[in-house]
Amino acid sequence: MAIKAMVLASEVTLSTATDLSRATVVRVLNDTAATIVATLDDTAYAAAESATSYVAKGARTISIAAGETLFIEKYPTETIAGAGLKCTKVANQ
């Protein structure tokens, strides 16, 4: 089954944590032969929202299997890390 996605930025290979130009939806591809653990961290978002009732989740992880593609929703300033993962900012479908 084909999945449609509007690409909003060029694909990057992660080496450090990034918010991917304030992306709210990210296409994540693991094109390696091994599982890679991705880490999402909302610390920056929580700091910016400190006057609201937002409760920080902190750093969370998800394993992305070899050859797997995921679409991950996140807050604009939330970061994603996972050395070797290929990530692209896409539109919310």
Secondary structure in CASP SS format (residue, H / E / C, confidence):
PFRMAT SS
TARGET T0000
AUTHOR 0000-0000-0000
METHOD secondary structure of the structure
MODEL  1
M C 1.00
A C 1.00
I C 1.00
K C 1.00
A C 1.00
M C 1.00
V E 1.00
L C 1.00
A C 1.00
S C 1.00
E C 1.00
V E 1.00
T E 1.00
L C 1.00
S C 1.00
T C 1.00
A C 1.00
T E 1.00
D C 1.00
L C 1.00
S C 1.00
R C 1.00
A C 1.00
T C 1.00
V E 1.00
V E 1.00
R E 1.00
V E 1.00
L E 1.00
N C 1.00
D C 1.00
T C 1.00
A C 1.00
A C 1.00
T C 1.00
I E 1.00
V E 1.00
A E 1.00
T E 1.00
L E 1.00
D E 1.00
D C 1.00
T H 1.00
A H 1.00
Y H 1.00
A H 1.00
A H 1.00
A H 1.00
E C 1.00
S C 1.00
A C 1.00
T C 1.00
S C 1.00
Y C 1.00
V C 1.00
A C 1.00
K C 1.00
G C 1.00
A E 1.00
R E 1.00
T E 1.00
I E 1.00
S E 1.00
I E 1.00
A C 1.00
A C 1.00
G C 1.00
E C 1.00
T E 1.00
L E 1.00
F E 1.00
I E 1.00
E E 1.00
K C 1.00
Y C 1.00
P C 1.00
T C 1.00
E C 1.00
T E 1.00
I E 1.00
A E 1.00
G C 1.00
A C 1.00
G C 1.00
L C 1.00
K E 1.00
C E 1.00
T E 1.00
K E 1.00
V E 1.00
A C 1.00
N C 1.00
Q C 1.00
END
